[in-house]
Amino acid sequence: MQLTAPASHRTGIRDTDGMAVASFVLGLLGLLVLNLFLGPIAIALASVALWRGTERRGRAWLGLGLGVADLLVLAAFMEFDSTISWSF
């Protein structure tokens, strides 16, 4: 009889928690620079973390929202400047 969770299960949860935090950080950073690349990465990491059942669901949802916001900011500035990138 095993009383603790297998090591792979604990590692998997830790990995998904890391994905949730990474999606939040990349989404936040993507609002300032490289939003074309960091936004989709934040969305993908947050989606995988939520799908795998992270314990940091709030952080994953924030990462997902920030990733979408990255792409919306990029689209707005592209429309405003008629360019593929934007700067301060």
Protein Blocks (a to p, Z undefined) as FASTA:
>chain_A
ZZbdcfklmmmmmmmmmmmmmmmmmmmmmmmgoklmmmmmmmmmmmmmmmnopablmlmm
mmmmmmmmmmmmmmmmmmmnopabdcZZ
